[in-house]
Amino acid sequence: MKTKLIIATLLALFLTSCQSGYRKEGGVWVWVSYDESVGKRVRMVDQHDPRSFKVLKNKDFAVDKNAAFYVGRLIQGADPATFEVIDKSGYSKDQQHVFIDDQIVVFADPSTFRVLEFPYSKDSDHVFCGNIPLKISPQEVNEFKVTNTDELMKASKSTILFSYFIEMNPDYKWLDSTGINRIIVGAWGTGETGNKKFKGFREEE
């Protein structure tokens, strides 16, 4: 019994020590993560001010006097003075924009934005899959509901380089003007309006 208790304690200490998070090393902040293939990874936090840097309650996020960060990556265009985390699935906002992870949710209005169930969210005029709007009418925005029929995969999040996404989805080339550099979607999420069904960001035939 005593041996089992010692093993359990050591295991708990090991798992605690292997949690991803922000650390200060050599006078600068880094993001430390772990994976099975490589083990410990250390990456310096993008373009941060070490003196004013502060980790938020949701420890994936941080701010300094100039910017906001998600897992060590700069959130482009975020205002640290009005920045707040919305929920644990990676959504945040400031006075002007809504973000998922480190990317802007295209066209999202922070004053009316709300998370439905990942990968879907909405504001008064749009429904979003990850950080891109669905192709639906304003009337369909009010009709939209999340079905998420695949219980196992519904929360899966895919992050795709913008150039690769556009190569595979040329009808979204207009996103080039938004300044985003990565697309974040949930390809296994499902939702529907009165007469349309969606899987991920695509309407099903």
N, C-alpha and C positions, 0 to 999 in steps of 0.2 A: 504493500500500500504506500509506504514511504517513497519507494523508488518511483512509482507511478506519479506521485505528487511532484517529485523533483523533475521528472521528464516533462510533465505538463507545464511546470513553471518555466523551465528552460525554453520550451517551445513557444510559450506566450511571449517571453522576452525576445526571442529570435524574430517572431512575426512583427512585434512592435518596432524592433530596430530596422526592419525591412520595409516599413511603410514609406511610400513616396511622399515627397513634400519639399518645402523650401528649407534651405540651410544657409548659414553665413559661413563662408570659407575664404580665408585670406583677404578679408575686408570687402568682399563682394558677395552678392546673393546668388545661389545656384538652385536649380531644380534637380532633385535626386529621385530617380525611379529605379525599379527593379524588374527584370524579366527572367524567365527560365533559361533562355538561350545564352544571354550575355552576363546576367547578374546585375551588378550595380552600374547605373549610368549617371553621369554628372554633367549637367549642361548649364552654362552661365545664363542667368536671366537676361532677356533682351534689353538693351539700352535703358537700364534702370539707374536710379539715383540711390546709392546704398544708404545714405543718411536718413532719407525720408521714407524708405521702403517699409511697408507694413503688410503682414499677412492677415487676410480677413477671416471671419468666423468659418466660412466655407473655405477650407485651406487649399483648395485648388486655385483660388484667386488672391491677388495682392494688388496694392496700389502704391505709387509714390507721388511726389508733388506734380509730376508731369503726365502720368499715364496709368493704365490699368493692365493687369497681366492675368493670363490663364495658363496654368502649369508651366510658368516661366516664359511663355510667349507673349509678346506685346499684342494687346488688343487694339488694332489700328483704329484711330479716331475716337477712342473712349476718353471721356472727361472724368478724371479722378474725383473732382469735387462733387459731382452728382451721381457717381457710379454706385450701383447696388446690384447684388446677386438676387436673382428671382427664385431659382430653385436648384436642387441638387443635380439636375440632369445637364447642367452647363449653360443655362440661360442667365443673362444679366442685361442691364440697361443703364443708360444715362439719360440726360434730359432730351437728347436728340435722336438716339439710336437704341435698337435692341440688338443683342449679340447672342450667338450660341458658340460656346468655346471661345475662340479668338477671332471669329468672323462676324461681320454684320449680317443680320437677318434683313434681306433686301426688301425695302419699302415699309418695314414694320414701324408702326406708330407706338412709341413707348407709353403714351397716355391711355391707350385702349388695348394694349397687348395683353394676352393671357395664354398660358400654356394649357393645352387640352390634355393630351396624353402623348408622350413621345412616339413618333417623330413629329406630331402635329401641334400647331399653335395657331392663333388667329389674332387679328385686330378688327377694327370696325369695317375694314374694306377688303381684307385678304385672309386666306388660309395659307399656312406655310408648312412645307415639309422640310425640316431642318432649317437651312437659311435661304431657301428659295420659295417663291410664291407658287401656288397651284394655279393652273389656267382655268379659273372658274369665274362666273359672273358675280356681281355684288349680291344678287338675290340668293345665289347658291352658298355664299359665305354663311348666311343665317341658317341654311338647311344642313350644312356640313356636320357630320358626326363621325367620331372615331369608332371603328369596329375592331381593329387589331385582332384579326382572327387567328393569327399564329402566335400562340402564347409563348412559345419557346424563343422566337426570333424577334418579336415586336420591338424590343428595346435596343436592337442592334444599330449601332451608329457607324456610318461609313464616311471617311474623310478622303476627298479626291482632289488632286491638283486641278486647278481651273482649266488649264490647257487640255488635259486629258478628258475632263468632263465634256468640254465643248467639242472635242474630236468625236466623242461618242454620241453627243446630243446637240447637233448643229443648230437646232431650232431654238436653243438657249444662248446663241451667240450674242444676243443683245445684253446679256449680263456683263459683257466686256466693259461697258461704260460705268459699271458700279464700283469698280476698283477692288473687288474681292479677289483673293488669290487662291482660295480653296472652297470647294463645295462640301457641305456637310448635309447628309440626308440619312433617312432611315428606310432602306430599300424594302424592308419586310413589313412595314406598317401598312395598314389598310384603313380606308375611310370611304364615306359615301355622302352624296347629296340625294335629292329626290329622284334623280334619273341618271346619276353617274356613280361609278365605283372607281376608286383609286387604289393602286398599290405603289407605295412610296410616293413619288412626285408625279407618276404617270397615270393617266386615265386608262382603265382596262377596256379592251375592245369587247 
